[in-house]
């Protein structure tokens, strides 16, 4: 009889401890909670958000149920057969080199020029409150899956990246206007590492667009992708610096030669204009004299023209030292 009373007393203490002490919980402002009953999460009706970044096929594959989410506050009551799963929804940052299975200082990627380069940066992410099922129950390590997906997309983009501005410069150089090139081509274009370094904002924007579906797949939203460094190995970097220096020098020489040629052409055009003006200035008095003689002859006849010529010779006789006359 005493053992039965002891068992009942112990059972009562266990119930008081589980229900009265551990049966209540609170949720912090930066947390959300989900309750499971006998291992099954409590669901609520509704479909995932339409703007999930998933294609129609992916929506069918990642058709996760919507869960009842417990917001900040408390205390909340929890039965002994229920468990509470809390997650932080605060925005966090992680280096893209993070990998729980190995240690690494950089992410290696191969460019379209077959150059191996190192990539470093950070990701800002947060747990999606509307997609807690894949985060809690879909995969074992959601962040590890997200990082693997991000790195694979990043490597694929780096391997196929082409500078859009470089293509436009080549197109402009092919167009002619007045027999001369419209603009000089930056000869540093076309080197993949140079293109990547100059277009980091475009690369980050592309990565953010491609990773919009991580919320529907893994329950993690990417807030921003910040690729900050693209550094090739030292020997490649030295060779690349030499290539850039040579190409920049060639571009500078081409620009200088083009400027000198344009200056010579302008000076030649001005010289032709000056010579033409001088010739016109010399011819103008002769043309005016011819017009005057023509009018004198038309009004007074040949005698008037002879009289005019005789009068014009008188001042010349005064200045001449000798006068030679021909006999008829």
C-alpha positions in Angstrom: 0.0 0.0 0.0 2.8 2.4 0.8 4.5 1.7 -2.5 1.2 2.6 -4.4 0.9 5.9 -2.5 4.6 6.7 -3.2 3.9 5.9 -6.9 0.9 8.2 -7.0 2.7 10.9 -5.1 5.6 10.7 -7.6 3.2 10.8 -10.5 1.5 13.8 -9.1 4.8 15.6 -8.7 5.8 14.7 -12.3 2.4 16.1 -13.6 2.8 19.3 -11.5 6.4 19.7 -12.8 5.6 19.0 -16.5 2.3 21.0 -16.6 2.8 23.6 -13.9 6.5 24.4 -14.3 7.5 23.3 -17.8 4.0 23.7 -19.3 4.4 27.4 -19.9 6.8 29.1 -22.3 7.4 32.6 -23.7 8.5 33.8 -27.1 11.1 36.7 -27.4 10.4 39.6 -29.8 13.0 38.3 -32.3 11.6 34.7 -32.2 8.7 32.8 -33.6 7.5 29.4 -32.2 5.7 26.3 -33.6 4.1 23.6 -31.5 4.0 20.0 -32.4 1.6 17.5 -31.0 3.0 13.9 -30.9 5.6 15.1 -33.4 3.1 16.6 -35.9 3.2 20.4 -36.3 -0.1 22.3 -36.1 -1.1 23.5 -39.5 -3.3 26.3 -40.7 -5.2 26.6 -44.0 -3.7 28.7 -46.8 -1.3 28.4 -49.6 2.3 29.8 -49.8 2.8 33.3 -51.1 2.6 33.7 -54.8 5.8 35.8 -55.0 8.0 32.9 -53.8 10.5 33.0 -56.6 9.6 29.4 -57.6 8.6 28.0 -60.9 5.4 26.0 -61.4 7.4 22.8 -61.3 9.2 23.8 -58.1 6.0 24.8 -56.4 4.7 21.3 -56.9 8.0 19.8 -55.6 8.2 22.1 -52.6 4.5 22.1 -51.6 4.9 22.5 -47.9 2.0 23.2 -45.5 1.5 26.4 -43.7 2.0 26.2 -39.9 0.4 28.0 -37.0 3.1 30.4 -35.8 3.2 31.7 -32.3 4.2 35.3 -32.1 6.2 37.1 -29.4 4.6 37.2 -26.0 3.5 34.7 -23.3 3.3 32.9 -21.2 1.8 30.2 -23.4 0.5 26.8 -22.2 2.1 23.6 -23.5 0.7 20.1 -22.9 3.1 17.3 -21.9 2.7 15.6 -25.3 3.5 18.9 -27.1 6.9 20.3 -28.1 7.8 23.9 -28.9 10.3 24.7 -31.7 11.6 28.3 -31.5 13.5 30.0 -34.3 15.1 33.5 -34.5 13.8 35.7 -37.3 16.4 38.4 -36.9 18.6 39.2 -39.8 22.0 37.6 -39.6 25.2 37.7 -41.7 27.4 34.8 -42.7 30.6 34.6 -44.8 30.2 32.8 -48.1 33.2 30.6 -47.2 31.2 29.1 -44.3 31.0 25.4 -44.5 30.4 23.1 -41.5 32.3 20.2 -43.2 35.6 22.0 -43.9 37.7 25.0 -43.3 38.4 27.4 -46.2 39.6 30.9 -46.6 38.0 31.6 -50.0 35.6 30.2 -52.6 37.4 29.1 -55.8 35.6 29.7 -59.1 36.7 29.4 -62.8 36.1 32.3 -65.2 35.3 32.1 -68.8 39.0 32.6 -69.5 39.8 29.4 -67.6 41.4 31.4 -64.8 40.9 30.2 -61.2 40.0 33.1 -58.9 39.0 33.5 -55.3 35.7 35.0 -54.2 34.9 36.4 -50.8 31.8 38.2 -49.4 28.9 37.9 -47.1 25.3 36.9 -47.1 22.5 38.6 -45.0 19.6 36.3 -44.4 16.7 35.7 -42.1 14.3 32.8 -41.4 11.0 33.2 -43.4 8.1 33.5 -41.0 5.8 32.3 -43.8 7.8 29.2 -44.6 8.8 27.7 -41.2 7.9 24.1 -42.3 10.9 23.7 -44.7 13.2 25.3 -42.2 12.2 23.2 -39.2 11.2 19.9 -40.8 12.1 20.0 -44.6 15.9 19.6 -44.4 18.3 18.8 -41.7 20.6 21.9 -42.1 18.8 24.6 -44.1 21.6 27.1 -44.0 24.1 24.6 -45.4 21.7 23.8 -48.3 21.3 27.5 -49.0 25.0 28.1 -49.0 25.6 25.2 -51.4 22.9 26.5 -53.7 24.3 30.0 -53.6 27.9 28.9 -54.3 26.8 26.7 -57.3 24.8 29.6 -58.8 27.7 32.0 -58.2 30.2 29.7 -59.9 27.9 29.2 -62.9 27.5 33.0 -63.2 31.3 33.7 -63.0 32.0 31.0 -65.6 29.7 32.7 -68.1 29.9 36.4 -67.1 30.3 38.9 -70.0 30.5 42.6 -69.4 27.5 44.2 -71.1 29.2 47.6 -71.4 32.2 45.9 -73.1 29.9 44.5 -75.8 28.3 48.0 -76.4 31.8 49.5 -76.8 32.8 47.0 -79.4 29.5 47.7 -81.3 30.1 51.5 -81.1 33.7 51.0 -82.4 32.3 49.2 -85.5 30.1 52.1 -86.4 31.7 54.9 -88.5 30.8 58.5 -88.6 32.6 60.8 -91.2 35.2 58.1 -91.9 36.4 58.0 -88.3 35.6 55.8 -85.3 33.0 57.1 -83.0 34.8 56.2 -79.8 37.9 54.6 -78.7 37.6 51.0 -77.3 38.8 50.4 -73.8 41.3 47.6 -74.4 41.0 46.3 -70.9 37.5 45.1 -71.8 37.1 41.3 -72.4 39.4 40.1 -69.6 36.9 38.2 -67.4 38.4 39.2 -64.0 38.4 42.8 -65.0 34.8 42.5 -66.1 33.8 40.9 -62.8 35.6 43.5 -60.7 34.0 46.4 -62.5 30.5 44.8 -62.3 30.2 43.6 -58.7 26.8 45.4 -58.3 25.4 43.6 -61.3 26.8 40.3 -60.0 25.2 40.9 -56.5 21.9 41.8 -58.1 21.9 38.7 -60.2 22.6 36.5 -57.2 19.8 38.1 -55.2 17.3 37.5 -58.1 18.4 33.8 -58.5 18.2 33.1 -54.8 14.7 34.5 -54.3 13.4 30.9 -54.3 15.4 29.9 -51.2 12.5 30.9 -48.9 10.2 28.4 -50.6 12.8 25.6 -50.7 14.5 26.0 -47.4 12.6 28.6 -45.4 15.4 31.2 -45.5 15.2 34.6 -47.2 18.3 36.2 -48.6 18.3 39.8 -47.6 21.4 40.8 -49.6 24.4 39.2 -51.4 27.6 41.2 -50.9 30.4 39.9 -53.1 33.3 42.1 -52.0 36.5 40.5 -53.3 37.4 38.7 -56.5 41.1 38.0 -56.3 43.1 35.5 -58.6 46.2 33.7 -57.4 49.3 36.0 -57.0 51.0 34.7 -60.1 47.8 35.2 -62.2 47.3 38.7 -60.6 50.9 39.7 -61.6 50.3 38.6 -65.1 46.9 40.2 -65.3 48.5 43.5 -64.0 51.1 43.3 -66.8 48.4 42.7 -69.4 46.3 45.6 -68.1 49.3 47.9 -68.1 50.2 47.0 -71.6 46.6 47.3 -72.9 46.1 50.6 -71.1 49.4 51.9 -72.7 48.2 50.8 -76.1 44.9 52.5 -75.6 46.6 55.7 -74.5 48.9 55.6 -77.6 45.9 55.0 -79.8 44.1 58.0 -78.3 47.2 60.2 -78.6 47.7 59.2 -82.2 44.1 59.9 -83.0 44.2 63.3 -81.3 47.4 64.2 -83.2 45.8 63.1 -86.5 42.7 65.1 -85.8 44.8 68.1 -85.0 46.8 67.8 -88.2 43.6 67.5 -90.2 42.2 70.6 -88.6 45.4 72.6 -89.2 45.4 71.5 -92.9 41.8 72.6 -93.3 42.6 76.0 -91.8 45.7 76.4 -94.1 43.6 75.6 -97.2 41.0 78.2 -96.1 43.8 80.8 -95.5 45.3 80.2 -99.0 41.9 80.4 -100.6 41.2 83.7 -98.9 44.5 85.1 -100.0 44.0 84.1 -103.6 40.5 85.6 -103.5 42.0 88.9 -102.1 44.5 89.1 -104.9 41.9 88.4 -107.6 39.3 90.7 -106.3 41.0 94.1 -107.5 41.6 92.6 -110.9 37.9 91.6 -111.2 36.8 95.0 -110.1 39.1 96.7 -112.6 37.8 94.5 -115.4 34.2 95.5 -114.4 35.1 99.2 -114.5 36.8 99.0 -118.0 33.8 97.0 -119.3 31.4 99.7 -118.1 33.5 102.5 -119.5 33.7 100.9 -122.9 30.0 100.1 -122.9 29.1 103.7 -122.1 31.7 105.8 -124.0 32.9 103.4 -126.6 36.5 102.6 -127.6 37.6 106.2 -127.6 36.6 106.7 -124.0 38.5 103.5 -123.0 41.6 104.8 -124.8 41.3 108.2 -123.0 40.9 106.4 -119.6 44.0 104.3 -120.3 46.0 107.4 -121.4 45.1 109.3 -118.2 46.1 106.3 -116.1 49.5 106.2 -117.8 50.3 109.9 -116.9 51.2 109.2 -113.2 53.2 106.2 -114.3 55.3 108.4 -116.7 56.1 110.7 -113.8 57.5 107.8 -111.7 59.4 106.0 -114.6 63.1 106.6 -115.3 62.8 105.5 -119.0 60.0 105.1 -121.4 60.4 102.8 -124.4 58.0 103.5 -127.3 57.5 101.2 -130.2 57.2 102.6 -133.7 54.3 101.3 -135.8 
